[in-house]
Amino acid sequence: TYMGFKESLQRMIMTPIMVDGKDPKTNEDIEVPLVFYIGDMTTASDRSKPNNERVYGLVNVALFLATSYSDSLSNGSCDEINSDVVDGFLPVSNACGQQGMSYQGTANSDFREGNFYRQGDVSPLVCAPGDEKYACDVDLNMRARARSPPVVSSRSGSGDAPGPFYCGPKTDYNGFTGHWSFEDNEEIFQSAKQNRLGRTDVQGCCFWGRGSVPIKGTCAYGKLNYYLGKRAADEGRQAMFPDIDFCRNPGAICHDKHPDLKWIVGFFRWITEIQEYDAGDFNYMKQLRKYVDDGFKDSDFI
């Protein structure tokens, strides 16, 4: 809802996320406070000289909302939708990863393959060397089921959506998963159907995308837990959700008990990945300001 978005936005503006960082002068480990960027209000209030600080902030909000709509709101779902057709079938094992991605922390040949992430957002689904401490452990006995999305499928004339993702031990489904049939509106178990990485089961595959700007994979869920969840509280750090272990209960993001969480998770990813993105010739914050200062003419930035 709009109120959920508004309240979550205000919370992420006012409550810094203290993330691990380096002192630029000494290179010592420090905590860096990050918030959702709405412009530098200390200079925006100075009417003695023109500036675009308020506009920078509004454009950042607009880009966040546009990405949220593209990634989740247009589907009416907090959970990722099964959409990656492989060899003419829609494998249920896509819960383990779509578009050639593995969500369970196994190595991939190219994390950006298939344009799964947008340009300027190339964070891998496994933790980079040195960041392994954040990752969730994969529990092969974990069970979870996505909430059914209230959407009309573009692949089917019936108006049905693909079945929601689920995960669980192989013993729950005779060792392999099948494919989703729009005609029958159910999973077909006649033969094992593999996703692009060859998975034919959903054991330990509980880390599909969730949230307004979805997080995916063991590293992203682990960071969420490390900074906002139960692990932060257990280790004596400030935690927004001290009772939620996002590694043990990733589905909490989409549960009605915490209706603001889907927005908070989206903002968390935006703050820690998008706003902080600086690689090669692309620095998100510099490009955002340049886009505004140049009169909104650089369509490549959008």
N, C-alpha and C positions, 0 to 999 in steps of 0.2 A: 504494500500500500504506500501511498504518498507519505503518510505520517511516519511509517516505518523507515522509509528512506530519509526523511527530514531529520528524525530523531537520531538515526544512526550517523548521518553526516555530521550533525552537531557534535556528537560524541567523539567522532574520529578527528574533528578539528580541535576539540578542547582537551582530549586525553592523549598525550604522546605515547607512542610505542617505543620503548627503549631497546634498540637493536644493537647487536655487536658491531663494533667498528674499530677504526684505527685513528689515532691522533695524527693529523697530517704533518705535524712538526717532529714528533718523537717516534712515530710509528708504534706507539704502545697501544695495547688493547683498551678500548673505552666503550661506554654505552652512548649511543647517539639517539637523541629524541626525534622521532619522525611523526608528522601529522599530515592530514589531508590538506593539500595546498589550496588556499583560496586567495592568494595574493598576499603581499606584504602590507598588512594593514597599518603599520607604523608610518609608511610613506604614503599610502593611499589617502590618509587623512590630511596630508599636507597639501593644501590647495594653492600654495604659493608657486608651485611648479607642476606642469602637466605630467601625468604618468598613467600607465595602463594596468596598475596592480589589480584593481577590481576586475578588469576585463580578463586578465590572466586567470584569475580564480574562477570566473564564470565559464571560461572555455574549458578549464580542467574538469569542472563539474559536468559540462555538456558532453565531453569526450567519455567520461566515466559512464554516464547514462546511455550514450549511444552504444558503447561496448556491452553494457549490461543487457540492452535490448537485443543486440545481435547474438550474444552468447547464451542467454537464458530466458529473458522476459518474453521474447517473441514465441517461445515454445510453451510458455505458461508453466515452466518447470524449474524447480530449484536443482533437481538432479540432472545430470547429463543424459541426453537422449541417444539411444542406439541408432546410429545412422550410417555406419561404414559398411557398405555392401562389398563382400568378398566373393569372387567367383559366382556372382548371381544370387548369393544368399546373404541374409542379415544374421551373422553369427551371434548367439547369445554370449559367447566368450569375448565379445567386444567389451564386456565389463572389465577385462584385464588390460584393455588399451585399444584405442582406435587410431586410424591413420598411421600405422606402423610404430606406435608408441607403446611402451610398457609402463604401466602405472605402479608396478610392484618393486621398482628399484633395480631391475636388471639392466645391464648395459644395452644401449642402442647404438647402431652404427652412425646415426645422425639424428639428434634430438629434434631438429627442425624439419625433418623429412615430411613431405605432404602438406607443408604450410599450416601445420596444426596450430602453431602460435602465429600471431600477427607480426608483421614487420616491426622491429623495435622491441619485441618481447621474446627473447630467445632462451629464457630460463629452462634448463633441463629438468626432467622429471625425477632424476636421481640427483642426490647432493653432490656438488662439485668436490674435488679433493680438498680436504681441510674442513669441510662442512658436514662430514659424516655424523657428527654428534647430534645433529638435528633430526635425522631420519627416524621415522616410525619403524619398529620391527613388524614384520609380516606374520600375523597369526593365522596359521592354516586352518584353524578351527573356528575362525570368526564367521558369523553369519550376518548378512544385512540385505535389505531390499529397498530399492528406490521407490519413491512415491509415484503413482501413475500420473503422467502428465495429461492435463485436460486440453489436448491439442488435436487438430485434424491433420492427419498425415498426408503429405504431398504424394506419397507413393501409392496410396490406396484410395480407391473411390468410396470405401465403406465409412470413412470418417474416423477410423480407429487409429490410435497411436501404437507404435511398437511397444512390446511388453517392457516393463521396467527392469533395469539391471538388478541382478541379485548376485550374492557370493555365498560360498559355503564349502564345506569339505566334499571331496569327491564321492564319499559314501552317501551323500544326500541325493544324488542323481545318477547312480550307476556308473560313475567314473567319467562320463563325458556329457557335454552339452550339445544341443542341436542348433536350430535356427528359428527365427521368428517368421511365422506365416501370417500375412495380412488377410489372406483368403479364409483361413481357419481361425484367425484371431487367437493363436496360441503358439507355444513352442513345439516344434516338431522334432522328435527324438529318433527318427529312423536311422540316422547316421551322425557321427561326430562332424561338426562344422568348425573349422578353425578360423581364428582371426588372422590379421596380416603377419603376426609373429608366430603363428603356428599353435596357439593355445586352443585346446579343445575342452577346457574345464574352467571353472571360476573359483578354484581353491585359492584363498588368500587375496582374491581380486576385489577388494572392498573400497579401493581408493579412486573410484571414478570421479568425474568433475561434480562439484557442488558449489553453490553460491551464485550471487548475481554476476560477478566476474569469476568464473569457477576456478578453484584450485584443483589440481590433479596430481596424484602420485605421492609416494611415501615421504619425499623430501618436503613438499609443500605442506602436507598435513602435519608433519613433524615440526616444522617451523611455526605453524599456527599454534600447536600445542605448547611449544617452547616459549612463545612470547605472550599468548593470550589465554592458554588453557591450564589444565591441571599440573602439567610439568612445571610451568612457571611458578605456580603456588607452592608446589612441593619443594622447589629449590629456593624458595624465599624471595621470589620476584613478584612484582605487581602483576595481577592477572585479572582480566575482564570477566573471564569465565572459569573461576578456580575449581568448579565441580565437574567440568567437562573434560574428559580425556579424549581428545580428537583422534588419537591413534587407536584407541580401543572402541570408540563410538563415533566414527566419522559421520554417520547418518544424523547425528544431533544437529548438524548445520541446517537441515531441512525440516526439522521437527517443529510442530506447532507450539511446543513448550517455549521455544525461543524464536519468535517470529522475526526478530531483528537480526538474527545471526546470519541469514543469507546476505543481508546488506553489509554487515560488519566484515564478513569474510571477503566480499568483493572489495571493500575499501582497504582491507589489510593487504590484499594482493596488489592493489593499485599503489598504495603508499610504499610498499617494500620492494616492488619490482618495476612498476612503470615509472613512477616519479624518480626513482633512483637509477634508472637505466642510463648508462654511459659507456658506450662501446664503439670502437671504430670512429666514424665521423658523426655518430648520432648521439646527442645528449638530449633526453626528452625535455628537460626544463628549459634548456637553451632554445630548442626548436619551438617549444610552446610560446615563449616570449617573442621569438622572431616571427612566428606566424601571425601573432596579434600586431606587432609593431609594423609589419609589412602590409597590413590591411587585409588580412585573411585571404591572401592570394595563392599561397602554396598548398595546392590540393594534395600534393604527395604527403604532406604531414598528416592530413586526415586519413 
